Amino acid sequence: MENKIHEALKYYSYKREGLLKYINSKSDLTVEDIIDNAEELSILEYKITALEVALEN
């Protein structure tokens, strides 16, 4: 089970880094783009935090 959690953490961390790179590389994002990307980033952060807590328990 712990191995699956580590794999999921790797996946979500990879997705988070890709999203952050995308956001930081663009200078012409619209307000809607920023809100949508921030929402997706928030979801990824929540999942990562939940998986880290699961590892501790």
C-alpha positions in Angstrom: 0.0 0.0 0.0 2.8 2.4 0.9 4.3 1.9 -2.6 1.1 3.0 -4.2 1.0 6.1 -2.1 4.6 6.9 -3.1 3.7 6.5 -6.8 0.6 8.7 -6.4 2.8 11.3 -4.7 5.3 11.3 -7.5 2.5 11.6 -10.1 0.7 14.5 -8.4 4.1 16.3 -7.7 5.0 15.9 -11.3 1.6 17.4 -12.3 2.0 20.3 -9.8 5.5 21.1 -11.2 4.2 21.1 -14.7 1.4 23.4 -13.9 3.6 25.8 -11.9 6.1 25.9 -14.9 3.2 26.6 -17.2 1.8 29.4 -15.0 5.2 31.0 -14.5 6.2 30.9 -18.1 3.2 32.7 -19.4 2.9 36.5 -19.2 -0.4 36.7 -21.0 -2.7 34.7 -18.9 -6.3 35.9 -18.6 -8.1 36.1 -15.3 -10.0 33.0 -16.2 -6.8 31.2 -16.9 -5.3 32.2 -13.6 -8.4 31.1 -11.7 -8.7 27.8 -13.5 -5.0 27.0 -13.0 -5.1 28.0 -9.4 -8.1 25.8 -8.8 -6.3 22.8 -10.4 -3.2 23.6 -8.3 -5.2 23.8 -5.2 -6.7 20.4 -5.9 -3.3 18.9 -6.5 -1.9 20.4 -3.3 -4.9 18.9 -1.3 -4.2 15.5 -2.8 -0.5 15.7 -2.0 -1.2 16.8 1.5 -3.7 13.9 2.0 -1.2 11.4 0.7 1.6 12.7 2.9 -0.7 12.4 6.0 -1.6 8.8 4.9 2.1 8.0 4.8 2.6 9.3 8.4 -0.3 7.1 9.7 
